[in-house]
Amino acid sequence: MKKKICGVLAAVCMLLSGCAIPQTGVDSLLAPPLLNEEQNEIYSALVRETGDNIKLLYPQKGENRSAFLVINLDEEVTSEAVAFYQSTSLNVTSAIHMAVLDKIDGRWQSVNDISLEGTQVEDISVIRAEGNPLLAVGLSYSSDNTSLLKVYSFNGSTMDELGSESYQTKIISDLDGDDQDDILLVTAPSQDNTSFAKLLSFQSGRFWEKSRVFLNPEIVRYSNIISGYLVNGQKAIYLDGYRGSTSMTTEILGYETDGENGHLVNYTYNPESPTSYPVDRALGAVCSDLNGDSVIEVPGLTLLPGYTEEVAGAFYLTDWYHFLNGGFEKVKSSYVNAAQGYMLDFPEEWIGTVSVRKTTRGNETLFYEYQEGENPVKSELLYIQMAKRSDWDAGNFPGYEMIDSSGGGQIVYLAKIPAGANAALLMNMSEVKKNFNRYY
């Protein structure tokens, strides 16, 4: 089964896909989701308490993107529902509200409603800690790069705040191996341009700082954080960040123990001997678990034949690496189209020989053998088209074959191998299907 990469990649900078010509993304082809029966019941209960002048708030990131989170937060058999909303009344401030609803005598009822800071709900996470699960709410501000984390426990009737911390980015993961979730927070740079990551662990009803480590001061902002493993099986945190305004890199953090003591380590940054890596790259690509084995692949970008950095909308090949023994080892190379949600692994014979361009047909990409000169297309090798299933079913793409689908089947990915392709570089259709993977 093809691995679906995290949805956060849908917002990746267009340099990753090389989209110089405006293209329709996956989201624009999908029909909006509808509330299911249970969600409609929760919404009706919320409206009974607040009135109908509200708008639901959807988390911008993370696994929980629904307007409602249904989860058992206490020791009762039934679950609770957590909803975030803002008032749309003209005479009321647009503060974020978090409402907790419980099912009492078979009917959803609001039992607690609190006002939160911030202008947007960034994400909602469930923390495995002592006793009942905790709720971690990330809040962001439209005019600031700093976010705010608030952690709550539910006592059966109200949400109790256990902690509040500002951060630039964060992740919740069991990094120290004690079978409880930790919080890794990355701070914003201080006045002396230093920033650090700190590990918070839950014990005796509160979070406390277990360890911290300094981060690369050249990174001005982190765009992606993901938890996974190194090739040797060690748990690690991967941080993609911007080095100024024109380049990116990846930092890798881990947790090491020495006897009974443990501490955070930064495997890729040493202030005494700064090192350049092949994953120092142009803007766009971020770390991913490409095959579902939890070992994270780290990207580096290489210009495809015929393009230079000075060309607006240049196309890149993404080289994927594993971190091992203090260095990066290449795994494979792929063309990644983040806007359309797919990637195509390049055979070795394609690397340095095959390039990519958009065609005049919307959402279509041509892979071709490159030659220098006014006509760079020496031999057409492959077309990949993203389309609505309804258009495919209507027979609008003769000569194409469906190789995959997404969006609950609403979107199809089609491929065509043109006649006259160079046999030495040709991928047959079964090889195309094998090398093709959806991003989300």
C-alpha positions in Angstrom: 0.0 0.0 0.0 1.3 3.4 -0.9 2.4 5.6 2.0 0.4 8.8 2.5 2.7 11.5 3.8 1.5 14.0 6.4 -1.0 16.6 5.2 1.3 19.5 6.4 3.2 19.0 3.2 0.3 20.3 1.2 1.3 23.8 2.2 5.0 23.4 1.1 6.5 26.2 -0.9 6.1 25.8 -4.7 9.8 25.5 -5.2 9.4 21.9 -4.2 7.2 21.1 -7.1 8.7 23.7 -9.4 5.3 25.2 -10.2 6.2 28.3 -12.3 2.8 28.1 -14.0 -0.3 28.4 -11.7 -1.7 25.0 -11.2 -4.8 23.7 -9.5 -4.0 22.0 -6.2 -5.7 18.9 -4.7 -7.8 20.9 -2.3 -9.6 22.8 -5.1 -10.8 19.6 -6.7 -12.3 18.1 -3.4 -15.8 18.6 -2.2 -15.9 20.1 1.3 -16.5 17.6 4.1 -20.0 17.5 5.8 -20.6 17.0 9.5 -21.6 13.5 10.4 -24.7 12.7 12.5 -22.8 12.8 15.8 -21.1 16.1 14.9 -24.4 17.6 14.0 -25.8 16.6 17.4 -22.8 18.2 19.2 -23.1 21.3 17.1 -26.8 21.6 17.9 -26.0 21.3 21.6 -23.4 24.0 21.3 -25.8 26.3 19.6 -28.4 25.8 22.4 -25.9 27.1 24.9 -24.3 29.9 22.8 -26.9 30.9 20.2 -26.4 30.5 16.5 -24.1 33.5 16.0 -20.9 31.4 16.1 -18.4 30.0 13.7 -16.5 26.7 14.3 -12.7 26.9 14.4 -10.7 24.1 12.7 -7.2 23.4 13.9 -4.7 24.4 11.2 -2.2 21.6 11.8 -1.8 18.2 13.4 -3.8 14.9 13.2 -7.0 16.3 14.8 -8.4 18.7 12.1 -12.1 18.3 12.8 -14.2 21.0 14.4 -15.0 18.5 17.2 -12.7 16.2 19.1 -14.6 13.3 20.7 -12.5 11.6 23.4 -12.9 10.1 26.9 -11.1 12.7 29.1 -12.2 11.3 32.5 -13.0 8.1 34.4 -16.5 7.9 33.1 -17.5 5.3 30.5 -18.8 7.8 28.0 -16.7 10.2 25.9 -16.6 14.0 26.0 -16.6 16.4 23.0 -14.3 19.4 22.7 -15.2 22.2 20.3 -13.6 25.5 19.4 -15.5 28.4 18.2 -15.7 32.2 18.0 -18.8 34.5 18.3 -19.9 36.3 15.2 -22.1 38.8 17.0 -21.1 42.4 16.4 -21.2 43.4 20.1 -19.0 40.5 21.3 -15.2 40.2 21.1 -14.0 37.5 18.8 -12.1 35.5 21.5 -11.5 31.8 21.0 -13.7 29.6 23.1 -13.1 26.0 24.1 -16.3 24.2 25.0 -16.5 20.8 26.6 -19.7 18.8 26.1 -20.8 15.6 27.8 -23.5 13.2 26.9 -26.0 13.2 29.8 -29.1 10.9 29.7 -28.4 10.3 26.0 -28.2 14.0 25.1 -25.1 16.2 24.5 -24.9 19.1 26.9 -22.3 21.8 27.4 -20.6 21.5 30.8 -17.7 23.9 30.5 -16.8 26.9 28.3 -13.5 28.9 28.7 -12.0 31.8 26.7 -8.5 31.3 25.3 -5.7 33.6 24.1 -4.6 33.9 20.5 -6.4 34.5 17.2 -6.3 30.9 15.7 -6.3 27.3 16.9 -3.0 25.9 15.7 -3.5 22.3 16.8 -5.0 20.0 19.3 -3.1 17.0 20.8 -3.9 14.3 23.3 -1.1 13.6 25.8 -0.6 10.2 27.4 0.5 10.9 30.9 -0.3 9.7 34.4 -4.0 8.7 34.7 -6.4 10.3 32.2 -5.3 11.8 29.0 -4.4 15.5 28.9 -5.4 18.0 26.2 -2.7 20.2 24.6 -4.0 23.2 22.7 -1.6 25.2 20.5 -2.7 28.8 19.9 -1.2 31.2 17.4 -1.3 35.0 16.9 -1.9 36.5 13.4 0.7 39.3 14.1 3.4 37.2 15.7 5.6 34.2 14.9 5.3 32.9 18.5 2.6 30.5 19.6 1.3 29.5 23.0 0.8 26.0 24.4 -1.8 25.4 27.1 -2.3 21.9 28.7 -5.5 20.9 30.4 -6.9 18.1 32.4 -10.7 17.4 32.7 -12.0 16.8 36.3 -15.4 15.7 35.2 -17.0 19.2 35.1 -14.3 21.8 34.2 -11.0 22.0 32.4 -8.1 22.7 34.7 -5.0 24.4 33.2 -1.8 22.6 34.1 0.7 24.7 32.2 1.2 27.5 29.7 4.4 28.0 27.5 5.3 30.1 24.5 7.1 28.4 21.6 8.1 28.7 18.0 7.4 25.1 17.2 6.7 21.9 19.2 6.1 18.2 19.1 4.6 15.7 21.5 6.4 12.4 21.6 7.9 9.9 24.0 11.5 10.9 23.4 13.0 9.5 26.7 11.4 6.0 26.4 9.4 6.0 29.6 6.1 5.2 27.9 4.7 8.7 28.6 4.5 11.6 26.2 6.9 14.4 26.5 6.6 17.9 25.0 9.6 19.2 23.0 9.4 23.0 22.7 11.6 25.1 20.4 11.9 28.7 21.6 12.1 31.8 19.5 15.6 33.4 19.2 16.5 35.6 22.2 18.2 39.0 22.0 21.6 37.4 21.6 20.2 35.3 18.7 20.4 32.0 20.6 17.5 29.5 20.7 17.1 26.1 22.2 14.9 23.1 22.5 13.7 22.0 25.9 12.1 18.7 26.9 9.1 18.9 29.3 8.0 15.7 31.2 4.9 15.2 33.2 5.3 14.1 36.8 3.2 14.5 40.0 0.5 16.5 38.2 2.8 19.0 36.5 5.3 19.4 33.6 8.9 20.1 34.5 11.9 20.8 32.3 14.0 17.7 31.9 16.7 18.9 29.5 17.6 21.5 26.9 20.0 21.8 24.0 21.1 24.8 21.9 20.0 25.0 18.2 21.7 26.4 15.1 21.6 30.2 15.4 21.6 30.5 11.6 18.0 29.2 11.5 15.6 32.1 11.8 12.4 30.1 11.7 11.3 26.4 11.8 8.7 25.3 9.3 8.3 21.6 10.1 8.9 19.2 13.0 8.5 15.4 12.9 9.2 12.5 15.2 10.7 9.3 14.0 13.8 7.1 14.2 17.3 7.0 12.9 18.5 4.0 10.9 20.0 2.5 14.0 16.5 2.4 15.7 17.1 5.4 18.0 14.2 7.9 18.5 14.8 11.3 17.0 13.2 14.6 16.3 13.7 16.2 12.9 13.5 20.0 12.5 13.3 21.7 9.1 14.2 25.4 9.3 15.0 28.5 7.2 18.5 29.7 7.1 17.7 33.3 6.2 15.3 33.9 3.4 16.8 31.8 0.6 17.8 28.4 2.0 16.8 25.6 4.4 18.4 22.8 6.4 17.4 20.1 8.9 18.5 19.7 12.5 18.2 16.3 14.2 17.7 16.0 18.0 17.8 12.9 20.2 17.8 11.9 23.8 20.7 9.9 25.3 21.1 8.4 28.7 24.2 8.0 30.8 23.4 5.7 33.7 20.3 7.1 35.4 20.7 10.5 33.8 19.6 11.6 30.3 19.9 14.7 28.2 18.9 16.1 24.8 21.6 16.1 22.0 21.8 18.0 18.7 23.4 15.6 16.2 23.7 18.1 13.4 24.9 21.3 15.1 28.2 21.8 16.9 29.0 25.5 17.7 32.7 24.7 17.7 32.8 23.1 14.3 29.9 24.1 12.0 29.4 21.6 9.2 27.8 21.8 5.8 25.5 18.9 4.8 23.9 17.8 1.5 20.5 18.6 3.1 21.4 22.3 3.1 19.0 23.2 0.3 16.8 25.7 -1.5 13.5 26.5 0.0 10.7 24.0 0.0 11.3 20.3 0.8 10.7 18.9 4.3 11.4 15.7 6.1 9.0 12.7 5.6 8.6 9.1 6.4 8.3 7.9 2.8 7.7 4.2 3.3 6.0 4.0 6.7 8.9 2.3 8.6 9.2 5.4 10.9 12.8 6.0 9.8 12.7 9.6 8.5 14.1 10.6 5.1 15.7 14.1 4.9 15.6 16.0 1.6 18.2 17.8 -0.4 17.4 19.6 -3.7 19.3 19.3 -7.0 18.4 21.4 -10.0 16.9 19.4 -12.9 18.7 19.6 -16.3 18.1 22.9 -18.1 17.4 25.0 -15.0 19.5 27.4 -13.0 18.9 29.0 -9.6 18.4 32.4 -11.4 15.4 31.0 -13.4 12.1 31.8 -11.7 10.2 28.6 -11.0 13.1 26.3 -11.5 12.4 22.6 -11.2 14.3 20.4 -8.7 15.0 16.8 -8.0 14.6 15.8 -4.4 17.4 13.6 -3.1 16.4 11.7 0.1 18.9 10.9 2.8 19.1 8.9 6.0 21.3 10.3 8.9 23.8 7.7 10.0 27.1 7.9 12.1 27.2 11.7 12.0 26.6 12.0 8.3 23.9 11.7 5.6 23.6 8.7 3.3 21.5 9.0 0.1 18.5 6.7 -0.3 16.9 7.7 -3.6 15.9 10.6 -5.8 12.3 11.8 -6.6 10.4 14.4 -8.4 8.0 15.8 -5.8 4.8 17.7 -6.8 3.5 19.0 -3.5 0.8 21.1 -5.0 -0.8 18.0 -6.7 0.1 15.6 -3.8 2.4 13.1 -5.5 6.0 12.1 -6.0 7.7 10.0 -8.7 11.0 8.1 -7.9 13.6 8.5 -10.6 15.5 5.5 -11.9 19.2 5.9 -11.7 19.4 6.3 -15.5 17.1 9.3 -15.3 19.3 11.2 -12.9 21.1 14.0 -14.7 19.4 13.1 -18.0 15.6 13.6 -17.5 14.0 16.9 -16.8 10.4 18.1 -16.1 8.1 20.8 -17.4 4.4 21.7 -17.1 2.3 21.3 -20.3 -0.4 23.6 -21.6 -3.0 21.2 -20.2 -3.9 22.0 -16.6 -2.4 19.8 -13.9 -0.2 17.8 -16.3 3.5 17.2 -16.1 5.9 16.0 -18.8 9.0 14.0 -18.0 11.5 14.2 -20.9 15.0 13.4 -22.0 16.9 16.7 -21.9 19.2 18.1 -24.6 20.9 21.5 -24.7 19.6 24.0 -27.2 16.5 25.9 -28.2 14.4 22.7 -28.0 15.4 20.9 -24.8 12.9 18.0 -25.3 15.0 15.3 -27.0 12.4 12.6 -26.2 9.1 12.6 -24.4 9.1 9.8 -21.8 6.0 10.2 -19.6 3.0 12.3 -18.9 1.3 12.4 -15.5 -2.1 14.1 -15.1 -4.2 14.9 -12.0 -7.9 15.1 -12.8 -11.4 14.8 -11.3 -12.7 11.2 -11.5 -15.9 12.5 -13.2 -13.7 13.8 -16.1 -11.9 10.5 -16.3 -15.1 8.6 -16.3 -16.4 10.8 -19.1 -13.6 9.6 -21.3 -11.8 13.0 -21.4 -8.3 11.5 -21.3 -7.8 9.0 -24.2 -4.5 7.1 -24.1 -4.0 7.6 -20.4 -4.1 4.9 -17.7 -5.2 5.5 -14.1 -2.3 4.8 -11.7 -3.7 6.0 -8.4 -6.5 8.1 -6.7 -7.0 10.2 -3.6 -9.6 12.4 -1.9 -11.8 9.4 -1.3 -11.7 8.6 -5.0 -12.7 12.1 -6.1 -9.2 12.7 -7.7 -7.4 10.3 -10.1 -3.8 10.3 -11.2 -3.3 9.3 -14.8 -0.2 8.4 -16.8 0.6 8.1 -20.5 3.7 6.8 -22.2 4.1 8.5 -25.5 5.0 6.6 -28.7 8.6 7.0 -29.8 10.1 7.3 -26.3 13.8 6.5 -25.9 13.8 2.8 -25.1 17.0 3.2 -23.0 15.2 5.5 -20.6 11.6 4.1 -20.9 9.7 3.1 -17.8 6.8 0.8 -18.6 3.4 1.3 -16.9 4.0 -1.2 -14.1 7.3 0.5 -13.2 5.5 3.9 -13.3 2.9 2.6 -10.8 5.7 1.2 -8.6 7.6 4.5 -8.6 4.6 6.7 -8.1 3.5 7.6 -4.5 0.9 10.0 -3.2 2.0 12.7 -0.8 -1.3 12.9 1.1 
